[in-house]
């Protein structure tokens, strides 16, 4: 990448490693960078990445805070997250970002995270068996 003063903003790729490196460059170049990655929550450190603008992670954070509030209302302290198995590095399931944020704010105990292989229905019996826990609060994405 070559910096030219005509650049007014950057839109980051889905790759978390590239995103963090480009976000640091945007700081030194003093131009904003729009972030699309759903699970690189380290980049929320505004001291290290002051020019970063989150818009995908805000979805994960909004859902995580909603789940936290719902758990409080339901008087639940534990939760199981269920989502699709990640099939490639570009498309990160939303529940991964939600899980990372809930771990950071540590207000609810995530007892299990189940990644379902949606294309393999023969494997569903074992997935259903994994869901049999004492935890009553499940969030499926």
BELLINHU-V109286 format. One record per backbone hydrogen bond with DSSP energy under -1.0 kcal/mol. CO is the residue of the C=O (numbers start at 1). NH is the residue of the N-H. If there is no record, write none. Layout:
co=CO nh=NH
co=CO nh=NH
//
This chain:
co=4 nh=7
co=10 nh=34
co=15 nh=19
co=16 nh=20
co=17 nh=21
co=18 nh=22
co=19 nh=23
co=20 nh=24
co=21 nh=25
co=22 nh=26
co=23 nh=27
co=24 nh=28
co=25 nh=29
co=26 nh=31
co=32 nh=10
co=33 nh=53
co=34 nh=12
co=35 nh=55
co=35 nh=56
co=39 nh=41
co=40 nh=43
co=41 nh=44
co=42 nh=45
co=44 nh=46
co=45 nh=49
co=49 nh=52
co=51 nh=33
co=53 nh=35
co=56 nh=60
co=57 nh=61
co=58 nh=62
co=59 nh=63
co=60 nh=64
co=61 nh=65
co=62 nh=66
co=63 nh=67
co=64 nh=68
co=65 nh=69
co=66 nh=70
co=67 nh=71
co=68 nh=72
co=69 nh=73
co=70 nh=74
co=71 nh=76
co=77 nh=109
co=79 nh=111
co=80 nh=139
co=81 nh=114
co=82 nh=141
co=83 nh=116
co=93 nh=96
co=94 nh=98
co=95 nh=99
co=96 nh=100
co=97 nh=101
co=98 nh=102
co=99 nh=103
co=100 nh=104
co=101 nh=105
co=102 nh=106
co=109 nh=79
co=112 nh=81
co=114 nh=83
co=116 nh=85
co=116 nh=118
co=117 nh=120
co=120 nh=123
co=121 nh=124
co=123 nh=127
co=124 nh=128
co=125 nh=129
co=126 nh=130
co=127 nh=131
co=129 nh=132
co=131 nh=133
co=137 nh=80
co=139 nh=82
//
